[in-house]
């Protein structure tokens, strides 16, 4: 019998348009979500370079000049690393005029001058010794940590948790205020810390990282801690709250949240709006981040994240420090959060401070606010020992 051939399936033009629209309706949000997820979970170091407009020397002090309208005019001390790498150079507060002039307090600026640009940061040291601390090296879960012991046995340990794309050196600025109160500080690393020296994994926004911080808490308790304070910087604040939520313990006395990245959909929406995205899209796009995921990446359910949409906040005493010029995590999010938890959450605003630069902009306000807050927690403290400004040697 002759072979019977099946007629090819014909799709009418109208049906093709419907199929194409359906494919676009899925693919475009999935693509947008994948791009947003890649951006917000990038745990690598910052790549923004700031040009140097001039340099010179007055007496024995070298100086660098910058654009007075840019980040280099930020109040307080900063550091800079040459674009080609090398050690950090600590820069004094700016004298703003035609240029923003900063004197070199420590380090060699030759690499910065040669490159003509570098990366500005709030980090003022790379190790505890840079701040005059004697520290012990420890290993927690196979990852390095620093212990800065107290000379007094108050039984209070402070666990400092750095933010996304950073290292434990980010937290060193804040240690002196607690050390002066007789508290031991523990600065752990977690799986995306830059300290680890490898290309970091993608961040999971605290969904998995909290386990490393819980291990640090258990380590502190095994070493004699009776009360635990957490200090979380940016994403570190979200990691801290998830740790407390998952493992509530009576020994946890409180949490200090610095430039806290808590309400992630609102943070992403704010960034999208700053980039010119229409408001309705900026509100909707954060909810596409789990449409497409790499193998092994967890589903991100915003409503299950600590403090997202202003609930799921652990019932422990908390304090928020936030800068008024934070463009990464708008301060209005912290104001809204505090208004909903006014009984358990204190709040200090730092005028003119950018993201995680509260200490740099006003170290005395930081130190005094830490001291006052710790007293409200009923922790045993010695006499006032906090100096107005902690120096990075």
C-alpha positions in Angstrom: 0.0 0.0 0.0 1.3 3.5 -0.7 2.8 5.3 2.3 0.4 7.6 4.0 1.9 11.0 4.7 0.6 13.1 7.6 -0.1 16.7 6.6 2.1 19.1 8.5 0.6 20.8 11.5 -0.5 24.3 10.4 -0.6 27.1 13.0 -2.7 30.0 12.0 -1.2 33.4 12.2 -3.5 34.4 15.0 -2.5 31.4 17.0 1.2 32.1 16.4 0.8 35.5 17.8 -0.9 34.1 20.9 1.9 31.6 21.3 4.6 34.3 20.8 2.8 36.5 23.3 2.6 33.7 25.9 6.3 32.9 25.4 7.2 36.5 25.8 4.9 36.8 28.9 7.1 34.1 30.6 10.5 34.7 29.1 10.8 38.4 29.6 9.9 38.3 33.4 12.1 35.3 33.8 15.0 37.1 32.1 14.4 40.2 34.1 14.2 38.1 37.3 17.5 36.3 36.5 19.3 39.6 35.9 18.0 41.1 39.1 18.9 38.0 41.1 22.4 38.0 39.6 22.8 41.6 40.6 21.5 41.4 44.2 23.4 38.2 45.0 26.8 39.2 43.6 29.1 38.7 46.5 32.2 40.0 44.7 34.0 43.3 45.7 32.8 46.6 44.5 34.1 47.8 41.1 33.4 51.5 41.2 36.6 53.5 40.7 37.0 57.1 41.9 39.4 59.4 39.9 42.1 61.4 41.7 42.1 65.0 40.4 45.4 66.0 42.0 48.0 65.3 44.7 50.8 67.0 46.6 52.4 67.5 49.9 52.1 70.1 52.6 54.8 69.8 55.2 55.2 66.1 56.0 51.6 65.3 54.9 50.7 64.0 51.5 47.2 64.7 50.1 44.9 63.6 47.4 42.3 65.8 45.6 38.9 64.6 44.4 35.7 65.9 42.9 33.9 67.8 45.7 30.5 66.7 44.4 31.2 63.0 44.6 31.6 60.2 47.2 35.1 61.5 48.2 33.4 64.5 49.9 31.6 62.1 52.3 32.1 63.3 55.9 34.7 61.6 58.0 37.7 59.4 57.3 37.8 56.9 54.4 40.3 54.6 52.8 41.4 54.0 49.2 43.0 51.2 47.4 44.7 51.7 44.0 42.8 50.3 41.0 45.7 47.9 40.4 45.5 46.6 44.0 47.8 46.9 47.0 47.2 47.9 50.5 44.7 50.5 51.7 45.6 54.1 52.3 43.7 55.8 55.2 42.5 59.3 54.3 41.6 62.0 56.7 38.3 64.0 56.6 37.8 66.1 53.5 38.4 69.8 53.3 35.8 70.7 50.7 36.4 73.7 48.4 37.2 73.7 44.7 38.3 70.1 45.3 37.7 67.6 48.1 41.2 67.4 49.7 42.0 64.5 52.0 45.3 64.1 53.8 47.0 60.7 53.8 47.0 59.4 57.4 48.6 56.0 56.8 49.7 53.9 53.8 51.5 54.6 50.6 49.5 56.4 47.9 52.0 55.8 45.2 49.9 53.2 43.5 46.8 55.4 43.6 48.8 58.3 42.1 50.2 56.1 39.4 46.8 54.7 38.5 45.0 58.0 38.8 42.1 56.3 40.5 41.1 53.8 43.1 38.3 52.3 45.2 37.1 54.3 48.1 35.8 52.5 51.2 34.8 53.0 54.8 37.2 50.3 55.9 40.0 51.9 57.9 42.1 48.8 58.5 42.5 45.2 57.3 43.3 43.5 60.6 42.6 44.0 64.3 46.2 45.2 64.8 45.5 48.2 62.6 43.1 49.4 65.3 45.5 48.6 68.2 43.6 45.3 69.1 45.4 42.1 70.1 43.3 39.4 68.5 43.3 35.6 68.5 42.8 33.6 65.3 40.1 31.0 65.4 38.4 28.5 63.0 34.7 28.0 63.1 33.2 25.5 60.7 36.4 25.4 58.7 36.3 29.2 58.2 38.6 31.8 59.8 37.4 34.2 62.6 39.0 36.8 64.9 38.4 37.0 68.6 39.2 40.3 70.3 39.1 39.3 74.0 38.1 41.6 76.8 40.4 42.3 79.7 37.3 42.0 82.0 35.1 39.0 82.5 31.7 40.5 81.8 30.5 37.3 80.0 29.2 39.4 77.1 30.3 38.5 73.6 29.5 40.6 70.5 29.3 38.8 67.2 29.9 41.2 64.3 28.5 40.1 60.9 29.6 41.9 57.8 27.6 42.7 54.7 27.4 41.5 51.0 30.6 41.7 49.0 32.6 42.5 52.0 34.9 41.0 54.7 35.1 40.9 58.5 37.4 44.0 58.3 34.2 46.0 57.6 33.2 45.5 61.2 36.5 46.5 62.9 35.4 50.2 63.1 32.6 49.3 65.4 34.6 47.1 67.9 36.1 49.8 70.1 32.8 50.9 71.5 32.1 47.4 72.7 35.7 46.7 73.9 35.5 49.8 76.1 32.5 48.3 77.8 34.4 45.1 78.6 32.8 42.9 75.9 34.6 40.3 73.9 34.2 40.6 70.1 33.9 37.7 67.6 34.3 38.5 63.9 33.4 35.4 62.0 33.4 34.7 58.2 30.6 33.0 56.3 30.4 31.3 53.0 30.5 34.4 50.8 33.1 36.4 52.8 35.9 38.0 50.7 38.3 36.9 53.4 38.1 33.3 52.1 40.4 34.2 49.1 38.3 32.4 46.5 35.7 33.5 44.1 32.7 33.7 46.4 29.5 31.8 45.9 26.4 33.7 45.0 24.8 35.1 48.1 21.5 33.5 49.2 20.6 36.7 51.1 20.9 34.9 54.4 18.8 31.8 53.5 21.9 29.6 54.1 24.5 32.0 55.5 22.7 32.1 58.9 24.0 28.6 59.7 27.6 29.9 59.7 26.6 32.7 62.2 24.7 30.3 64.4 27.9 28.2 64.5 29.7 31.3 65.6 27.1 31.8 68.4 27.6 28.2 69.6 31.3 28.7 69.5 31.0 31.8 71.7 28.8 30.0 74.2 31.3 27.1 74.4 34.0 29.6 75.1 32.2 31.0 78.1 29.8 33.6 76.7 26.8 34.1 78.9 25.1 36.9 76.9 25.3 37.5 73.1 24.9 40.7 71.2 24.8 40.7 67.4 25.9 43.5 65.2 24.8 43.1 61.6 25.9 45.4 58.7 23.6 45.7 55.7 22.9 42.1 54.6 24.5 41.0 57.8 21.5 42.5 59.6 19.2 40.2 57.7 21.5 37.2 58.5 21.5 38.1 62.2 17.7 38.3 62.3 17.3 35.0 60.5 19.8 33.4 63.0 17.8 34.7 65.9 14.5 33.6 64.3 15.7 30.1 63.6 17.6 29.5 66.9 16.0 31.7 69.6 18.1 31.4 72.7 17.7 33.1 76.1 21.3 34.2 76.0 20.8 36.6 73.1 20.6 40.0 74.6 20.0 42.2 71.5 20.9 43.1 68.0 22.4 46.3 66.5 21.5 46.6 62.8 23.7 49.0 60.7 22.3 50.2 57.4 20.0 47.1 57.6 19.0 45.4 54.3 15.7 44.0 55.6 12.8 44.7 53.2 14.4 43.3 50.0 11.5 43.9 47.6 11.4 47.6 48.6 15.2 47.8 48.3 15.1 46.4 44.8 12.2 48.6 43.8 14.0 51.7 45.0 17.1 50.7 43.0 15.0 50.1 39.9 13.2 53.4 40.3 16.6 55.2 40.6 17.5 53.6 37.2 14.4 55.0 35.6 12.1 52.0 35.8 8.4 52.9 36.0 6.9 52.5 39.4 4.5 49.7 38.7 7.3 47.6 37.1 9.7 48.4 39.9 7.1 47.1 42.4 6.4 43.9 40.4 9.9 42.9 39.1 11.3 41.9 42.5 8.8 39.0 42.6 10.3 37.4 39.5 13.7 36.5 41.0 12.9 32.8 41.5 11.3 32.1 38.1 14.7 31.0 36.8 17.4 29.7 39.2 20.8 28.1 38.9 21.2 24.6 40.2 21.4 24.6 43.9 20.1 28.1 44.4 17.1 28.3 46.9 13.7 29.7 46.1 13.5 33.2 47.6 10.1 33.8 49.3 10.1 37.4 50.3 7.4 37.0 52.9 9.5 34.4 54.8 12.5 36.7 55.0 13.2 38.4 58.3 11.5 41.8 58.6 10.3 41.9 55.0 7.0 43.7 54.8 7.6 44.8 58.4 6.8 41.6 60.2 8.6 38.5 61.4 10.9 40.6 63.7 12.2 38.7 66.6 11.1 40.0 70.0 14.5 41.0 71.2 15.8 44.5 71.9 17.2 46.0 68.7 18.9 49.2 67.7 19.1 50.6 64.1 21.9 52.9 62.9 21.2 54.4 59.5 22.6 57.2 57.4 20.3 59.8 55.8 22.2 59.6 52.4 22.0 55.9 52.0 21.1 55.2 48.4 21.5 51.5 48.6 19.0 50.9 51.4 16.8 54.0 51.7 16.6 55.2 55.3 12.8 55.5 54.9 12.6 51.7 55.1 14.2 51.8 58.6 12.0 54.7 59.7 8.9 52.6 58.6 10.3 49.5 60.4 10.9 51.4 63.6 7.4 53.0 63.5 6.0 49.5 63.6 8.2 48.2 66.3 8.7 51.2 68.5 8.5 49.2 71.7 11.5 47.0 70.9 13.6 48.9 68.3 15.6 52.0 68.9 16.8 54.3 66.1 19.7 56.7 65.5 20.1 58.6 62.3 23.5 59.7 61.0 23.2 62.9 59.0 24.9 62.8 55.6 26.1 59.2 55.9 26.1 56.8 53.0 25.5 53.0 53.1 27.4 51.5 56.1 29.3 54.7 56.7 27.6 55.8 59.9 30.7 55.3 62.0 32.9 57.2 59.6 30.5 60.2 59.5 30.2 60.5 63.3 32.3 58.1 65.4 31.5 59.9 68.7 27.7 59.6 68.0 28.2 55.9 67.2 30.2 55.2 70.4 27.9 57.2 72.7 24.8 55.5 71.2 26.3 52.1 71.6 27.1 52.8 75.2 23.6 54.2 76.0 21.9 51.3 74.3 23.9 48.6 76.1 23.0 50.2 79.4 19.3 49.9 78.6 19.9 46.1 78.1 20.9 45.7 81.7 24.3 44.2 80.9 27.1 44.6 83.4 29.5 47.3 82.3 32.5 49.0 83.8 32.9 52.8 84.1 32.7 55.0 80.9 35.8 54.2 79.0 34.8 55.1 75.4 37.1 57.5 73.6 35.4 60.0 71.3 37.2 58.6 68.2 38.8 55.3 67.6 42.0 55.5 65.7 43.2 53.1 63.0 46.9 53.0 63.3 
